[in-house]
Amino acid sequence: MSGPVFVDTNVFVYARDAREPSKQPIAAEWLQNLWAEQSGRTSTQVLSEYYVTVTRKLAPGLPVDDAWDDVQSLLSWRPIATDDAVLRRGHDIEQRYRLGWWDSLIVAAAILQGCPLLLSEDLQDGGTYGGVTVRSPFTLRIGEAVTRYRSAPTARRHRPRGRPKR
């Protein structure tokens, strides 16, 4: 990968959901590639959503211990916590793009981690929000991601106006 890739809840869920035989291997391949490249990023919000979804909403659900093992493994991705910076950025995104609150927090977490690409089925495929492009892992192939999505540019710092501090 050319830069970090933010992974939304549904990709992790599809990788574990045997009821989705066409999506499960694709999601698993994405995750395997992101592990190998060490380019996967996520958030504590996503990990919480994943745990609840696979233990309570899938039929049959994943055993709690297996789901927790997954979450513990994904902690090595150093997920961003939903802190004041994520909340503020999420609010800005919600207002600017008219996204739902939870989706705005996902986009904010991706932006704050410098991810040019967000893998999700929950947002518009190809939509761009604050320098992050959302793509469905089921329409974007891994090889395309390498060439098309580069690391998000870092914000330039401007010199402050007015008199210099002494």
C-alpha positions in Angstrom: 0.0 0.0 0.0 1.1 3.5 -0.6 -0.4 4.8 2.7 -2.4 3.7 5.7 -5.9 2.4 5.0 -8.7 2.9 7.5 -11.0 -0.2 7.9 -14.6 0.2 8.9 -16.6 -2.3 11.0 -18.4 -4.0 8.1 -15.1 -5.2 6.5 -14.1 -6.9 9.7 -17.6 -8.4 10.1 -17.7 -9.7 6.5 -14.3 -11.4 7.1 -16.0 -13.5 9.9 -19.5 -13.8 8.4 -20.0 -17.2 6.8 -23.4 -16.1 5.6 -21.7 -13.9 3.0 -19.8 -16.5 0.9 -19.1 -14.0 -1.9 -17.9 -11.2 0.4 -16.1 -13.2 3.1 -13.0 -14.2 1.1 -12.6 -10.6 -0.4 -12.8 -9.0 3.1 -10.4 -11.6 4.5 -7.9 -10.9 1.6 -8.0 -7.2 2.3 -7.3 -7.7 6.0 -4.6 -10.2 5.2 -2.9 -7.7 2.9 -3.2 -4.9 5.4 -1.7 -7.1 8.1 1.2 -8.0 5.8 1.8 -4.4 4.8 1.2 -3.1 8.3 -0.9 -0.4 6.8 -4.3 -1.1 8.4 -5.8 1.5 10.7 -9.0 1.6 12.6 -10.6 3.1 15.7 -11.9 2.0 19.1 -15.4 2.8 17.9 -15.0 0.3 15.1 -13.6 -2.4 17.4 -16.6 -1.8 19.8 -19.1 -2.1 16.9 -17.3 -5.2 15.6 -17.5 -6.9 19.0 -21.2 -6.2 19.4 -22.1 -7.2 15.8 -20.3 -10.5 15.7 -21.4 -11.6 19.2 -25.0 -10.4 19.2 -26.2 -9.7 15.7 -24.7 -12.6 13.6 -26.6 -15.8 13.5 -24.8 -17.9 14.5 -22.8 -15.4 16.5 -19.1 -15.7 17.2 -18.2 -17.0 20.6 -17.3 -14.1 22.9 -13.8 -15.4 23.5 -13.1 -15.5 19.7 -14.5 -12.0 19.2 -12.4 -10.7 22.1 -9.3 -12.4 20.6 -9.9 -10.6 17.3 -10.2 -7.3 19.1 -7.0 -7.9 21.1 -5.2 -8.7 17.9 -6.5 -5.5 16.2 -5.2 -3.4 19.1 -1.8 -3.9 17.5 -3.1 -1.6 14.8 -3.1 1.1 17.5 -6.7 2.2 16.9 -7.4 5.8 17.5 -9.6 6.5 20.5 -12.7 8.6 20.3 -11.2 11.6 22.0 -11.9 15.4 21.9 -10.0 15.7 18.6 -12.1 13.0 16.9 -15.3 14.5 18.3 -14.4 18.0 17.1 -13.4 16.8 13.6 -16.5 14.5 13.5 -18.7 17.5 14.2 -17.0 19.5 11.4 -17.5 16.6 9.0 -21.1 16.1 10.0 -21.9 19.8 9.4 -19.9 20.1 6.1 -20.9 16.8 4.4 -24.3 16.1 6.2 -23.2 12.6 7.2 -24.6 10.8 10.1 -22.9 11.2 13.4 -21.3 7.7 13.6 -20.1 7.9 10.0 -18.7 11.3 10.7 -16.6 9.9 13.5 -15.3 7.2 11.3 -14.2 9.7 8.6 -12.7 11.9 11.4 -10.7 9.0 12.7 -9.4 8.2 9.2 -8.4 11.8 8.6 -6.6 12.1 11.9 -4.6 9.0 11.1 -3.5 10.3 7.7 -5.4 7.6 5.8 -6.1 8.5 2.1 -8.4 5.5 1.8 -11.3 4.3 3.9 -12.7 0.8 3.2 -16.4 0.7 3.9 -19.7 -0.2 2.5 -21.6 2.2 4.7 -20.6 5.4 2.9 -20.9 6.3 -0.8 -18.3 4.4 -2.9 -15.9 6.9 -4.3 -17.1 9.7 -2.0 -14.3 12.0 -0.7 -14.5 13.7 2.6 -11.7 16.0 3.8 -9.0 14.2 1.7 -10.2 10.7 2.5 -11.7 8.6 -0.3 -14.3 6.0 0.7 -14.2 2.8 -1.4 -16.0 -0.5 -1.0 -13.6 -3.3 -0.7 -15.8 -5.3 -3.0 -15.4 -2.8 -6.0 -11.8 -1.8 -5.4 -9.1 -4.4 -5.9 -6.1 -4.4 -3.7 -3.7 -3.7 -6.7 -5.7 -0.6 -7.6 -5.3 0.8 -4.1 -1.5 0.7 -4.4 -1.4 2.9 -7.4 -4.4 5.2 -6.9 -4.4 6.2 -3.3 -1.4 7.9 -1.9 -0.8 9.1 1.6 -2.9 12.1 2.5 -0.9 15.3 2.4 0.0 16.7 5.8 -1.5 20.0 6.7 0.9 22.9 6.3 1.6 25.1 9.3 1.3 28.7 8.7 3.2 31.3 10.6 1.1 33.1 13.1 0.0 36.6 12.3 1.0 39.6 14.4 4.0 40.3 16.5 6.3 37.4 17.4 6.2 36.2 21.0 9.1 37.2 23.1 
